[in-house]
Amino acid sequence: MPTLRTLGVSQNASDRWLYAWAGANVAIGAISLLVPLFVVGLGGNAFDLGVLWFATSVAMVPGALGVGALVDRTGRHRPFGLAGLAGIAVATAILPLLDSVIAVVLVDAVLWLCVASVSPVFTTLVLADAPEREWSGRIARLSKYQGYGWAGGLVLGAVWTRVVGTMLSPLAVQRSLLVVCAGLLVAATLAAARWLPTAGRVPDADDLGRRPRTLRTVRGTLSPLLPGRLVSLARTSDPKALLHGVSRPLAVYLAAVSVFFAGFSVFSAPLPDFLAGVGFGDDAVYVLYVVSSLSSAAFYVGAGALADRYNIRRLQSGALGMRVLAFPAIAVAAYALGAPSLGSLIGVALLNVAVGLSWAVIAVTANTLVARYAAPGRRGAALGLYTALSSGAGGIGGLFGGWLAARAGYLVTFEVAGALVLIGGLVVLGLGWLTGGERAGASAGAD
């Protein structure tokens, strides 16, 4: 089968696209917090943030499912990656022109549909031609570039809010930062057009489970990123075909993923409103998110090294346990230390370090487990299914978290979030026993 190396694409040359992806994540990282703050600035509340989280998370599902499967079928990464990046740029450019919460929710949903479309493309690309023993390291490297870019975007948001905030109203500051993010995404898309490999893995009959596709059929799959095309694909796909090759360990693991990602979102969706409500300004909120993101980015390579040395499921379960404790502790620290005092800011920041470190471990080990449990020739589809389920569960969790925060308060909400993460972590820890030791394509390091 032709590979990037046999088709004349050097590893160093093919890796330069990581810089473009890091640059795109500067904008995406800034947007991830900027849009919720924008919604609050437009008059939204905790429930509106839950709706925002739900809409964007659900929109990610067809993008992840559709593109992950299409990468498997065509072996092509470049067209899908460029189309997704361009879509993110266009949606971002529209956001500062909007004046209503519902319009922001709808456009932001399209934006994250495109983000979800790009994620399985770049994950499968970074694993291309790599032996299984290198997967954790490759995923850690991808996560490092993505994480530092994301953290850089949060730093940009903090600095921009502090500096430009002295000259403009909070809402005007947010709109101006969205314009800057749109410009960064255009630049990243142009860089990706230059650096993404033009060659790709050519699928054969064994990969597809049927005869090779004709040139006409393949061409018909290379412009799939219009939202209507992806929604149609998700609605018309045969569920049995979608689940083809999903082993018992993978099914159990994806069920656990759905539970603990729901818990993540119960915590994360109303968090900006909580931090603003206890008195932290936009610049302080950005600083807290920067601390978490930088902790993740700095630890991705370390997490990959740990994943190579230790039992991956136990490692992930430990990281999930850290979040079980950290989520409610953030509310306790803010209340007990008297937010927005310096003491409360430091206390919440230290807990955010724990949240960030735990995410580095979870991100690396989750992608590795999914890749290992996936059937041969179905890695992209499995990673797409993982992104879709985590997004869908996160959407439901975010909506529930926003509602619960409005009804029962933030401490109860964060305790419920921790409980859901605990349940998911226990399933991951017991995965080997639940599956009777079945590996279904996983390497010995998975269990």
TIBAKE-244197 format. One record per residue (C-alpha): residue number from 1; residue in one letter; x, y, z. Coordinates in nm, 4 decimals. Example, Ala and Ser with C-alpha at 12.3 -4.5 7.8 and 13.67 -1.06 7.14 Angstrom:
1 / A / 1.2300 / -0.4500 / 0.7800
2 / S / 1.3670 / -0.1060 / 0.7140
//
This chain:
1 / M / 0.0000 / 0.0000 / 0.0000
2 / P / 0.1446 / 0.3469 / -0.0828
3 / T / 0.2434 / 0.5582 / 0.2179
4 / L / 0.3535 / 0.9153 / 0.2724
5 / R / 0.7135 / 0.7995 / 0.2565
6 / T / 0.6776 / 0.5915 / -0.0620
7 / L / 0.4882 / 0.8756 / -0.2284
8 / G / 0.7842 / 1.1049 / -0.1723
9 / V / 0.6582 / 1.3109 / 0.1216
10 / S / 0.9214 / 1.3397 / 0.3927
11 / Q / 0.8203 / 1.3166 / 0.7574
12 / N / 0.9659 / 1.6609 / 0.8358
13 / A / 0.7848 / 1.8224 / 0.5453
14 / S / 0.4570 / 1.6517 / 0.6259
15 / D / 0.4756 / 1.7654 / 0.9896
16 / R / 0.4867 / 2.1378 / 0.9150
17 / W / 0.1070 / 2.1460 / 0.9050
18 / L / 0.1196 / 2.1151 / 1.2855
19 / Y / 0.2258 / 2.4809 / 1.3003
20 / A / -0.0819 / 2.5810 / 1.0995
21 / W / -0.3031 / 2.3746 / 1.3300
22 / A / -0.1387 / 2.5367 / 1.6343
23 / G / -0.2056 / 2.8796 / 1.4833
24 / A / -0.5698 / 2.7914 / 1.4218
25 / N / -0.5967 / 2.6809 / 1.7827
26 / V / -0.4818 / 3.0232 / 1.9007
27 / A / -0.8072 / 3.1560 / 1.7537
28 / I / -1.0152 / 2.8536 / 1.8591
29 / G / -0.8830 / 2.8748 / 2.2148
30 / A / -0.9722 / 3.2423 / 2.2382
31 / I / -1.3160 / 3.1758 / 2.0874
32 / S / -1.3876 / 2.8884 / 2.3289
33 / L / -1.4174 / 3.1367 / 2.6161
34 / L / -1.4895 / 3.4531 / 2.4192
35 / V / -1.8225 / 3.3333 / 2.2786
36 / P / -1.9700 / 3.2382 / 2.6215
37 / L / -1.8574 / 3.5767 / 2.7554
38 / F / -2.0097 / 3.7382 / 2.4456
39 / V / -2.3397 / 3.5644 / 2.5215
40 / V / -2.3277 / 3.6955 / 2.8798
41 / G / -2.2482 / 4.0427 / 2.7432
42 / L / -2.5560 / 4.0235 / 2.5206
43 / G / -2.7715 / 3.9517 / 2.8262
44 / G / -2.7507 / 3.5732 / 2.8481
45 / N / -2.7563 / 3.3783 / 3.1765
46 / A / -2.6422 / 3.0351 / 3.2993
47 / F / -2.9256 / 2.8588 / 3.1188
48 / D / -2.8409 / 3.0377 / 2.7938
49 / L / -2.4832 / 2.9133 / 2.8336
50 / G / -2.6208 / 2.5618 / 2.8761
51 / V / -2.8182 / 2.6024 / 2.5531
52 / L / -2.5052 / 2.7336 / 2.3797
53 / W / -2.3051 / 2.4334 / 2.4993
54 / F / -2.5796 / 2.1921 / 2.3943
55 / A / -2.6223 / 2.3405 / 2.0472
56 / T / -2.2538 / 2.3484 / 1.9663
57 / S / -2.1885 / 2.0026 / 2.1080
58 / V / -2.4733 / 1.8417 / 1.9149
59 / A / -2.3605 / 2.0201 / 1.5989
60 / M / -2.0200 / 1.8533 / 1.6365
61 / V / -2.1685 / 1.5041 / 1.6063
62 / P / -2.2376 / 1.4911 / 1.2291
63 / G / -1.9042 / 1.6575 / 1.1550
64 / A / -1.7074 / 1.4009 / 1.3523
65 / L / -1.9032 / 1.1011 / 1.2235
66 / G / -1.9144 / 1.2058 / 0.8603
67 / V / -1.5561 / 1.3159 / 0.8097
68 / G / -1.4004 / 1.0383 / 1.0178
69 / A / -1.5668 / 0.7783 / 0.7960
70 / L / -1.4830 / 0.9663 / 0.4749
71 / V / -1.1138 / 0.9831 / 0.5661
72 / D / -1.1207 / 0.6042 / 0.6077
73 / R / -1.2862 / 0.5597 / 0.2688
74 / T / -1.0723 / 0.7983 / 0.0664
75 / G / -0.7427 / 0.8039 / 0.2545
76 / R / -0.7379 / 1.1810 / 0.1910
77 / H / -0.6707 / 1.4381 / 0.4645
78 / R / -0.5924 / 1.7627 / 0.2844
79 / P / -0.9364 / 1.8455 / 0.1317
80 / F / -1.1221 / 1.7810 / 0.4562
81 / G / -0.8704 / 1.9690 / 0.6688
82 / L / -0.8735 / 2.2782 / 0.4472
83 / A / -1.2516 / 2.2842 / 0.4143
84 / G / -1.2926 / 2.2566 / 0.7909
85 / L / -1.0444 / 2.5361 / 0.8639
86 / A / -1.2091 / 2.7626 / 0.6061
87 / G / -1.5493 / 2.6958 / 0.7629
88 / I / -1.4201 / 2.7915 / 1.1080
89 / A / -1.2802 / 3.1173 / 0.9657
90 / V / -1.6063 / 3.2142 / 0.7939
91 / A / -1.8203 / 3.1415 / 1.1010
92 / T / -1.5837 / 3.3416 / 1.3218
93 / A / -1.5983 / 3.6393 / 1.0845
94 / I / -1.9799 / 3.6417 / 1.1112
95 / L / -1.9960 / 3.6345 / 1.4938
96 / P / -1.8985 / 3.9995 / 1.5650
97 / L / -2.1789 / 4.1174 / 1.3360
98 / L / -2.4497 / 3.9575 / 1.5534
99 / D / -2.6620 / 4.1211 / 1.8240
100 / S / -2.8824 / 3.8420 / 1.9623
101 / V / -2.8064 / 3.5387 / 2.1769
102 / I / -2.9940 / 3.2974 / 1.9488
103 / A / -2.8005 / 3.4134 / 1.6415
104 / V / -2.4708 / 3.3667 / 1.8251
105 / V / -2.5784 / 3.0170 / 1.9326
106 / L / -2.6607 / 2.9157 / 1.5747
107 / V / -2.3409 / 3.0502 / 1.4163
108 / D / -2.1261 / 2.9111 / 1.6967
109 / A / -2.2848 / 2.5708 / 1.6337
110 / V / -2.1691 / 2.5855 / 1.2704
111 / L / -1.8228 / 2.6892 / 1.3857
112 / W / -1.7859 / 2.3873 / 1.6150
113 / L / -1.9302 / 2.1546 / 1.3524
114 / C / -1.6277 / 2.2536 / 1.1432
115 / V / -1.3908 / 2.2092 / 1.4389
116 / A / -1.5274 / 1.8584 / 1.4929
117 / S / -1.4845 / 1.7840 / 1.1227
118 / V / -1.1161 / 1.8762 / 1.1370
119 / S / -1.0304 / 1.6879 / 1.4584
120 / P / -1.0460 / 1.3260 / 1.3281
121 / V / -0.8685 / 1.4357 / 1.0089
122 / F / -0.5628 / 1.5623 / 1.1930
123 / T / -0.5648 / 1.2797 / 1.4474
124 / T / -0.5570 / 1.0137 / 1.1758
125 / L / -0.2979 / 1.2159 / 0.9817
126 / V / -0.0584 / 1.2282 / 1.2756
127 / L / -0.0910 / 0.8491 / 1.3132
128 / A / -0.0322 / 0.7812 / 0.9432
129 / D / 0.2471 / 0.5268 / 0.8859
130 / A / 0.3283 / 0.5139 / 1.2592
131 / P / 0.3643 / 0.1766 / 1.4323
132 / E / 0.1241 / 0.1213 / 1.7200
133 / R / 0.3983 / 0.1579 / 1.9812
134 / E / 0.4389 / 0.5229 / 1.8719
135 / W / 0.0710 / 0.6191 / 1.8814
136 / S / 0.0690 / 0.7672 / 2.2324
137 / G / 0.3770 / 0.9759 / 2.1511
138 / R / 0.2297 / 1.0984 / 1.8212
139 / I / -0.1013 / 1.1896 / 1.9827
140 / A / 0.0853 / 1.3634 / 2.2642
141 / R / 0.2790 / 1.5656 / 2.0044
142 / L / -0.0405 / 1.6676 / 1.8243
143 / S / -0.2002 / 1.7571 / 2.1576
144 / K / 0.1050 / 1.9653 / 2.2532
145 / Y / 0.0801 / 2.1812 / 1.9409
146 / Q / -0.2947 / 2.2104 / 1.9809
147 / G / -0.2683 / 2.2778 / 2.3545
148 / Y / -0.0051 / 2.5492 / 2.3320
149 / G / -0.2034 / 2.7143 / 2.0550
150 / W / -0.5214 / 2.6970 / 2.2622
151 / A / -0.3431 / 2.8391 / 2.5681
152 / G / -0.1932 / 3.1106 / 2.3489
153 / G / -0.5430 / 3.2082 / 2.2420
154 / L / -0.6505 / 3.2412 / 2.6044
155 / V / -0.3430 / 3.4549 / 2.6754
156 / L / -0.4381 / 3.6682 / 2.3752
157 / G / -0.7871 / 3.7053 / 2.5192
158 / A / -0.6563 / 3.8055 / 2.8625
159 / V / -0.4131 / 4.0629 / 2.7208
160 / W / -0.6605 / 4.1993 / 2.4672
161 / T / -0.9317 / 4.2336 / 2.7314
162 / R / -0.6955 / 4.4133 / 2.9686
163 / V / -0.5360 / 4.6501 / 2.7151
164 / V / -0.8236 / 4.7269 / 2.4765
165 / G / -1.0707 / 4.7249 / 2.7664
166 / T / -0.9315 / 5.0589 / 2.8782
167 / M / -1.0504 / 5.2152 / 2.5517
168 / L / -1.3721 / 5.0316 / 2.4568
169 / S / -1.6830 / 4.8922 / 2.6219
170 / P / -1.6735 / 4.5204 / 2.7188
171 / L / -1.9001 / 4.4253 / 2.4281
172 / A / -1.6906 / 4.6239 / 2.1796
173 / V / -1.3759 / 4.4560 / 2.3132
174 / Q / -1.5302 / 4.1148 / 2.2528
175 / R / -1.6340 / 4.2034 / 1.8983
176 / S / -1.2890 / 4.3370 / 1.8155
177 / L / -1.1230 / 4.0196 / 1.9461
178 / L / -1.3524 / 3.8081 / 1.7269
179 / V / -1.2288 / 4.0060 / 1.4252
180 / V / -0.8686 / 3.9342 / 1.5256
181 / C / -0.9505 / 3.5627 / 1.5625
182 / A / -1.1044 / 3.5561 / 1.2149
183 / G / -0.7828 / 3.7026 / 1.0732
184 / L / -0.5732 / 3.4407 / 1.2536
185 / L / -0.7902 / 3.1624 / 1.1106
186 / V / -0.7540 / 3.2946 / 0.7561
187 / A / -0.3757 / 3.2967 / 0.8023
188 / A / -0.3808 / 2.9433 / 0.9459
189 / T / -0.5908 / 2.8172 / 0.6553
190 / L / -0.3473 / 2.9652 / 0.4038
191 / A / -0.0542 / 2.8089 / 0.5912
192 / A / -0.2295 / 2.4715 / 0.5951
193 / A / -0.2905 / 2.4998 / 0.2195
194 / R / 0.0846 / 2.5329 / 0.1780
195 / W / 0.1978 / 2.2686 / 0.4283
196 / L / -0.0621 / 1.9912 / 0.4399
197 / P / 0.0615 / 1.6844 / 0.2470
198 / T / -0.0886 / 1.6595 / -0.0994
199 / A / -0.0335 / 1.2842 / -0.1016
200 / G / -0.2405 / 1.0550 / 0.1133
201 / R / -0.2937 / 0.6939 / 0.1940
202 / V / -0.4756 / 0.5252 / -0.0929
203 / P / -0.7451 / 0.2907 / 0.0421
204 / D / -0.7674 / -0.0580 / -0.0965
205 / A / -1.0389 / -0.3206 / -0.1006
206 / D / -0.9316 / -0.4617 / 0.2377
207 / D / -0.9657 / -0.1194 / 0.4025
208 / L / -1.3089 / -0.0595 / 0.2607
209 / G / -1.4479 / -0.4078 / 0.3036
210 / R / -1.5571 / -0.4008 / -0.0599
211 / R / -1.4158 / -0.3406 / -0.4099
212 / P / -1.2107 / -0.0225 / -0.4656
213 / R / -1.4086 / 0.2916 / -0.5306
214 / T / -1.4125 / 0.4446 / -0.8766
215 / L / -1.2533 / 0.7845 / -0.9366
216 / R / -1.5968 / 0.9368 / -0.9822
217 / T / -1.7157 / 0.7991 / -0.6479
218 / V / -1.4085 / 0.9267 / -0.4657
219 / R / -1.4472 / 1.2723 / -0.6223
220 / G / -1.8021 / 1.2797 / -0.4912
221 / T / -1.6734 / 1.2525 / -0.1348
222 / L / -1.4186 / 1.5338 / -0.1483
223 / S / -1.6568 / 1.8231 / -0.0839
224 / P / -1.8510 / 1.6956 / 0.2168
225 / L / -1.8143 / 1.9755 / 0.4668
226 / L / -2.1243 / 2.1791 / 0.3902
227 / P / -2.3468 / 2.1431 / 0.6984
228 / G / -2.6397 / 2.0053 / 0.4981
229 / R / -2.4203 / 1.7365 / 0.3444
230 / L / -2.2948 / 1.6249 / 0.6868
231 / V / -2.6381 / 1.6281 / 0.8481
232 / S / -2.7735 / 1.4277 / 0.5572
233 / L / -2.4903 / 1.1786 / 0.5911
234 / A / -2.5525 / 1.1366 / 0.9634
235 / R / -2.9272 / 1.0907 / 0.9130
236 / T / -2.9081 / 0.8462 / 0.6254
237 / S / -2.6162 / 0.6323 / 0.7450
238 / D / -2.7079 / 0.2759 / 0.8331
239 / P / -2.6558 / 0.2425 / 1.2122
240 / K / -2.5213 / -0.1097 / 1.1604
241 / A / -2.2656 / 0.0236 / 0.9140
242 / L / -2.1728 / 0.3007 / 1.1552
243 / L / -2.1093 / 0.0467 / 1.4307
244 / H / -1.9324 / -0.1999 / 1.2018
245 / G / -1.6053 / -0.3035 / 1.3616
246 / V / -1.6923 / -0.1647 / 1.7068
247 / S / -1.5512 / -0.4278 / 1.9394
248 / R / -1.6899 / -0.5065 / 2.2816
249 / P / -1.4085 / -0.3221 / 2.4643
250 / L / -1.4574 / -0.0178 / 2.2396
251 / A / -1.8341 / -0.0166 / 2.2987
252 / V / -1.7898 / -0.0331 / 2.6765
253 / Y / -1.5250 / 0.2354 / 2.6687
254 / L / -1.7356 / 0.4680 / 2.4535
255 / A / -2.0216 / 0.4252 / 2.7024
256 / A / -1.7852 / 0.5386 / 2.9796
257 / V / -1.6701 / 0.8293 / 2.7625
258 / S / -2.0298 / 0.9436 / 2.7237
259 / V / -2.0800 / 0.9487 / 3.1014
260 / F / -1.7632 / 1.1295 / 3.2030
261 / F / -1.7825 / 1.3812 / 2.9176
262 / A / -2.1358 / 1.4623 / 3.0296
263 / G / -1.9857 / 1.5294 / 3.3724
264 / F / -1.7185 / 1.7544 / 3.2214
265 / S / -1.9875 / 1.9642 / 3.0560
266 / V / -2.2127 / 1.9845 / 3.3612
267 / F / -1.9139 / 2.1604 / 3.5181
268 / S / -1.7782 / 2.3565 / 3.2215
269 / A / -2.0932 / 2.4992 / 3.0602
270 / P / -2.2025 / 2.7259 / 3.3497
271 / L / -1.8445 / 2.7908 / 3.4727
272 / P / -1.7959 / 3.1316 / 3.2990
273 / D / -2.1212 / 3.2579 / 3.4514
274 / F / -2.0149 / 3.1249 / 3.7945
275 / L / -1.6762 / 3.2984 / 3.7763
276 / A / -1.8348 / 3.6242 / 3.6611
277 / G / -2.1047 / 3.5944 / 3.9271
278 / V / -1.8582 / 3.5659 / 4.2157
279 / G / -1.6866 / 3.8825 / 4.0958
280 / F / -1.4034 / 3.7829 / 3.8630
281 / G / -1.3712 / 4.0174 / 3.5645
282 / D / -1.3214 / 3.9001 / 3.2067
283 / D / -0.9436 / 3.9379 / 3.2361
284 / A / -0.9320 / 3.7248 / 3.5539
285 / V / -1.1532 / 3.4608 / 3.3933
286 / Y / -0.9148 / 3.4434 / 3.0989
287 / V / -0.6204 / 3.4062 / 3.3382
288 / L / -0.7886 / 3.1106 / 3.5110
289 / Y / -0.8506 / 2.9406 / 3.1766
290 / V / -0.4926 / 3.0147 / 3.0690
291 / V / -0.3615 / 2.8406 / 3.3812
292 / S / -0.5637 / 2.5292 / 3.3026
293 / S / -0.4731 / 2.5232 / 2.9339
294 / L / -0.1019 / 2.5834 / 2.9900
295 / S / -0.0963 / 2.3047 / 3.2456
296 / S / -0.2419 / 2.0704 / 2.9839
297 / A / -0.0112 / 2.1867 / 2.7073
298 / A / 0.3013 / 2.1540 / 2.9216
299 / F / 0.2078 / 1.8015 / 3.0293
300 / Y / 0.0954 / 1.6404 / 2.7029
301 / V / 0.4384 / 1.4939 / 2.6282
302 / G / 0.4725 / 1.3771 / 2.9876
303 / A / 0.1288 / 1.2178 / 2.9662
304 / G / 0.2369 / 1.0370 / 2.6501
305 / A / 0.5476 / 0.9061 / 2.8281
306 / L / 0.3357 / 0.7846 / 3.1207
307 / A / 0.0966 / 0.6153 / 2.8785
308 / D / 0.3899 / 0.4261 / 2.7272
309 / R / 0.5060 / 0.3030 / 3.0686
310 / Y / 0.1920 / 0.2358 / 3.2700
311 / N / -0.1504 / 0.0762 / 3.2367
312 / I / -0.3498 / 0.3231 / 3.0281
313 / R / -0.6893 / 0.2529 / 3.1817
314 / R / -0.5610 / 0.2976 / 3.5374
315 / L / -0.3772 / 0.6124 / 3.4353
316 / Q / -0.6936 / 0.7576 / 3.2866
317 / S / -0.9006 / 0.6533 / 3.5876
318 / G / -0.6577 / 0.8375 / 3.8161
319 / A / -0.6882 / 1.1525 / 3.6049
320 / L / -1.0668 / 1.1270 / 3.6156
321 / G / -1.0490 / 1.0871 / 3.9952
322 / M / -0.8510 / 1.4121 / 4.0137
323 / R / -1.1371 / 1.5893 / 3.8370
324 / V / -1.3950 / 1.4319 / 4.0689
325 / L / -1.2297 / 1.6182 / 4.3560
326 / A / -1.1373 / 1.9379 / 4.1712
327 / F / -1.4794 / 2.0282 / 4.0289
328 / P / -1.6674 / 2.0907 / 4.3571
329 / A / -1.3482 / 2.2190 / 4.5224
330 / I / -1.3414 / 2.5143 / 4.2800
331 / A / -1.6789 / 2.6335 / 4.4069
332 / V / -1.5733 / 2.5801 / 4.7692
333 / A / -1.2503 / 2.7737 / 4.7161
334 / A / -1.4286 / 3.0661 / 4.5484
335 / Y / -1.6861 / 3.0917 / 4.8256
336 / A / -1.4622 / 3.0161 / 5.1244
337 / L / -1.1729 / 3.2410 / 5.0188
338 / G / -1.4002 / 3.5318 / 4.9293
339 / A / -1.3891 / 3.5778 / 4.5520
340 / P / -1.2777 / 3.7961 / 4.3830
341 / S / -0.9925 / 3.8362 / 4.6331
342 / L / -0.6334 / 3.7485 / 4.5450
343 / G / -0.6514 / 3.4461 / 4.7759
344 / S / -0.9555 / 3.3062 / 4.5972
345 / L / -0.7967 / 3.3724 / 4.2576
346 / I / -0.4850 / 3.1787 / 4.3615
347 / G / -0.6914 / 2.8969 / 4.5129
348 / V / -0.9100 / 2.8545 / 4.2045
349 / A / -0.6017 / 2.8832 / 3.9818
350 / L / -0.4264 / 2.5978 / 4.1658
351 / L / -0.7340 / 2.3797 / 4.1255
352 / N / -0.7405 / 2.4710 / 3.7568
353 / V / -0.3848 / 2.3386 / 3.7338
354 / A / -0.5175 / 2.0016 / 3.8517
355 / V / -0.7999 / 2.0205 / 3.5970
356 / G / -0.5497 / 2.0985 / 3.3205
357 / L / -0.3031 / 1.8237 / 3.4139
358 / S / -0.5826 / 1.5699 / 3.4297
359 / W / -0.7046 / 1.6720 / 3.0838
360 / A / -0.3612 / 1.6102 / 2.9323
361 / V / -0.3707 / 1.2512 / 3.0577
362 / I / -0.7328 / 1.1980 / 2.9536
363 / A / -0.6832 / 1.3389 / 2.6018
364 / V / -0.3769 / 1.1259 / 2.5258
365 / T / -0.5057 / 0.8028 / 2.6791
366 / A / -0.8566 / 0.8360 / 2.5325
367 / N / -0.7368 / 0.8728 / 2.1734
368 / T / -0.4880 / 0.5906 / 2.2238
369 / L / -0.7496 / 0.3550 / 2.3668
370 / V / -0.9941 / 0.4287 / 2.0861
371 / A / -0.7256 / 0.3774 / 1.8203
372 / R / -0.6144 / 0.0493 / 1.9767
373 / Y / -0.9640 / -0.0921 / 2.0203
374 / A / -1.0710 / 0.0070 / 1.6674
375 / A / -1.0941 / -0.2627 / 1.4007
376 / P / -0.8331 / -0.2555 / 1.1202
377 / G / -0.9218 / 0.0037 / 0.8563
378 / R / -1.1764 / 0.1692 / 1.0862
379 / R / -0.9528 / 0.3942 / 1.2958
380 / G / -1.0862 / 0.7191 / 1.1493
381 / A / -1.4458 / 0.6082 / 1.1952
382 / A / -1.3761 / 0.5030 / 1.5545
383 / L / -1.2104 / 0.8353 / 1.6350
384 / G / -1.5022 / 1.0138 / 1.4703
385 / L / -1.7457 / 0.8078 / 1.6775
386 / Y / -1.5486 / 0.8985 / 1.9915
387 / T / -1.5644 / 1.2696 / 1.9046
388 / A / -1.9351 / 1.2427 / 1.8214
389 / L / -2.0299 / 1.0615 / 2.1423
390 / S / -1.8185 / 1.2861 / 2.3621
391 / S / -1.9718 / 1.5906 / 2.1908
392 / G / -2.3288 / 1.4645 / 2.2094
393 / A / -2.2965 / 1.3614 / 2.5734
394 / G / -2.1238 / 1.6899 / 2.6450
395 / G / -2.4127 / 1.8773 / 2.4862
396 / I / -2.6673 / 1.7046 / 2.7076
397 / G / -2.4442 / 1.7569 / 3.0105
398 / G / -2.4013 / 2.1251 / 2.9313
399 / L / -2.7740 / 2.1825 / 2.8947
400 / F / -2.8392 / 1.9968 / 3.2198
401 / G / -2.5575 / 2.1825 / 3.3952
402 / G / -2.6950 / 2.5219 / 3.2936
403 / W / -3.0440 / 2.4262 / 3.4116
404 / L / -2.9179 / 2.2775 / 3.7385
405 / A / -2.7013 / 2.5816 / 3.8157
406 / A / -3.0015 / 2.8106 / 3.7674
407 / R / -3.2190 / 2.5920 / 3.9936
408 / A / -2.9907 / 2.4446 / 4.2612
409 / G / -2.6777 / 2.6585 / 4.2629
410 / Y / -2.3221 / 2.5998 / 4.1530
411 / L / -2.1909 / 2.3852 / 4.4391
412 / V / -2.4601 / 2.1226 / 4.3801
413 / T / -2.3997 / 2.1434 / 4.0059
414 / F / -2.0254 / 2.0849 / 4.0421
415 / E / -2.0878 / 1.7958 / 4.2845
416 / V / -2.3172 / 1.6294 / 4.0287
417 / A / -2.0486 / 1.6819 / 3.7649
418 / G / -1.7952 / 1.5058 / 3.9886
419 / A / -2.0344 / 1.2161 / 4.0484
420 / L / -2.0804 / 1.1569 / 3.6741
421 / V / -1.7038 / 1.1624 / 3.6197
422 / L / -1.6637 / 0.9136 / 3.9061
423 / I / -1.9094 / 0.6717 / 3.7440
424 / G / -1.7307 / 0.6939 / 3.4085
425 / G / -1.3932 / 0.6473 / 3.5761
426 / L / -1.5067 / 0.3340 / 3.7551
427 / V / -1.6250 / 0.1855 / 3.4239
428 / V / -1.2864 / 0.2620 / 3.2649
429 / L / -1.1047 / 0.1082 / 3.5618
430 / G / -1.3146 / -0.2078 / 3.5372
431 / L / -1.3045 / -0.2285 / 3.1572
432 / G / -1.0765 / -0.5356 / 3.1494
433 / W / -1.3069 / -0.7256 / 3.3853
434 / L / -1.6265 / -0.6116 / 3.2125
435 / T / -1.5005 / -0.7321 / 2.8747
436 / G / -1.3691 / -1.0596 / 3.0067
437 / G / -1.0160 / -0.9690 / 2.9026
438 / E / -1.1195 / -0.9283 / 2.5379
439 / R / -0.8798 / -0.7084 / 2.3435
440 / A / -1.0233 / -0.7017 / 1.9922
441 / G / -0.7292 / -0.5408 / 1.8285
442 / A / -0.5899 / -0.3636 / 2.1315
443 / S / -0.2271 / -0.4088 / 2.2081
444 / A / -0.1033 / -0.5506 / 2.5320
445 / G / -0.0489 / -0.2053 / 2.6677
446 / A / -0.4171 / -0.1210 / 2.6578
447 / D / -0.5227 / -0.3430 / 2.9439
//
